[in-house]
Amino acid sequence: MERTVYQKFTGDGYIIEVRIALDSLAKGGNLDVVDGAMLPLRIDGTDLDPSKGDTERTLWTGWGNQANSEDWKRPSTFGFLQVVGGPTAVEAEAQQPLVFELKNNYPNPFNPVTTINYQVARSTQVRIAVYDLLGKEVATLVDGRMAAGAHVITWNGQNNAGQAVSSGVYFCRMVTPEYTHILKMTLLK
């Protein structure tokens, strides 16, 4: 079964998206999905944090109509997912970035929000912050472990206290253990 997994770790928790080829789910290799179709769905997760072989810190959780350890074998107990719209064909898998990169923000100049794209070559600690012309940190946009992949953030022209900053030139700095880059942004009001 081919699948693509995207993971992102944020201060609020985990974001996990999984894309599975529909044909891999159907006996005989062909599954037609149409708008309004109801598909059985069961989501199971395991958070395994044992130390020295214990299982006291291991969490198993599942979502479906019933909570039974054998439910994974019985689709009749699954919850249901309704298809809205139709499936989207993906012609080629996106390549994982092989480099660290902080791309130019857009729009630039901006008012009131700008978008910043960046790439992380492998899961690592990432810090992205905005600085004024004097080098004083104005806003922290990212500060934590990020999964490998392409990421997008926005800056709304506010400082860490939620106050609007004045028009002017600001610098966006991305720092990882292996990479540092700065880009210039202009806020016009």
N, C-alpha and C positions, 0 to 999 in steps of 0.2 A: 504494500500500500504506500503510495507516494503521498507525502504531506509536507507542508511548509509551516514552520512555527516561528512566530514573532513574539519576543518577550521584551517587556520594558519594566523596569523597577523604578517606582516613584516613591515619594514620601508618604503617599496615601495607600500604597500597596503594589500589587502586581497587575499588569495588563498582559494577558496572554491571548493571542489569536492563532487559531489553527485552521489551515485550509487543506481540505482533503478532496481528492478527485472523486466526483460523484460515482463514476463508473466502478471504483474500487469497493463501493458499498453494495453494489447490486450483484446478485447471483446471475451469472451469464454475462456480466460486464456492461450492461446498459441500463442507466437509470434516467428517466425523463422527469424533470422537475418543472412544474408550471406554477404560475401565480395562484396562490390560495392553497396549494398542496400542504398536507399535514404530514410531517415526518417524525417518527419516534426519535427521541433524544434522551440520552442519559449522560450526565457529566460526572466523572469521578476524579477526585484529586487526592494525592498523598503528599503530605509534608513530612518528610523523613529527616529528623534531626537527632538520631541516637548518638549517645556518647558512650564509648566503651561497650558497645553491644546491647545496651538497654533499648527498650521500645517505649519507654514512658513518655517521651516527647514526640511520638509519632502520631499524626492526625490523619485519619481517613475520612473523607466526606464525599457525599454523592447527592445528586439532584435527580428526582424522578417522582413517580406517584407514590411509591412505597419505599420504606427504608428496610431493606433485607439484603443480607450479604450475598444472596444468590440472584439478585435482580439483574445483574449484568448478563445473565443467560436468558432472560425472559423479556423480550421487547414489549410484551403486553403491559409491563409495569413501568415502562419509560414515561417520561413527560413528553410533550409534543412541541414541535417547532413549526410555526406556520411560515411558509415561504411568501414573502412579499416582493412582487416583481418577479424577475426570472433570474436564473443563474448567469453569471458573467463569465464569458470565455476569457481565459488567460492564455496567450500564445506562448510566452516564454517566461520562465522563472526569473525574478529579479536577482541580480548578482549581489551577494553580500559585499559591502565595501572592503577593500583590502588596505585602505589608508585612513588615517585620521584627517579630517578636513573641516574647516569652518568656512562656509561659503558666504558670499556677500549677501547682506540683508536686502529685502525688497518690500515695499518701494524704498528708495533712498534718493532724495530726502523723503521723510514720512511725516504724517500727521493723521491720526494719533497713534497708529499701531504699525509696527513693522514685523516682518517674518524673517526668521533666521534658520537656515538649514545647516545641519552639520552631520558628519559621519564618524562613526567609531569603528575602528578596525577589529577590535576584540573587546569583550566585556572588561570594563575597567572603570576606575574612578574618573569622573568628569566634573569640571567646574567651569561654568560660563557666567560671567558677570559683566555689568556695564559700569564704565568709569567716566568721570567728567574730565575736562581738560587739565585739571590740576592733579589727576591721578587718584582722586577719591572715589571709592566704590559707591555707586549710586543704587544699583539693583543686582540681586543675585537671581539668575534665571534657571540655572541647573547646578546642583551640588549633591552628587551622589553617584552610585554605581550605575552605569548604563550598559545595556546589552549591545553587542555588535550590531551594526545596521545604520540605516539612515534615520535621522530624527528631525523634527521640526518644532521650533518654539516661537513664541511671539513676545514682543516687548511693547507694553502699552504706554510708554513714556512716563511711568511712575517710579518713584523710588521704593526702597524696601518698606517704608512706612505707609505706602499707598497714596502718597502725595504726588501731584503732577509736577514734573520737572520743567524748567524753562527751556525755551528754544535754544538750540546750539549744537555744537559738535560733541559727540560721545564716542567712546571706544568700547567695543565688545571684545572680550578676551576669553578664549577657550584654553584651558589647561588640563592636560592629562599627564601621567608619569612620563609619557614618551613624546608629547606634542604640546606646543604652545603657539597660538596665532592670535593676532589682533586685527580687527577691521574697524574702519571709521564709519560712523553713522551720523546723519544730520536730521535733527528734529526741528521742523518748522511749524509754528502755530499761526 
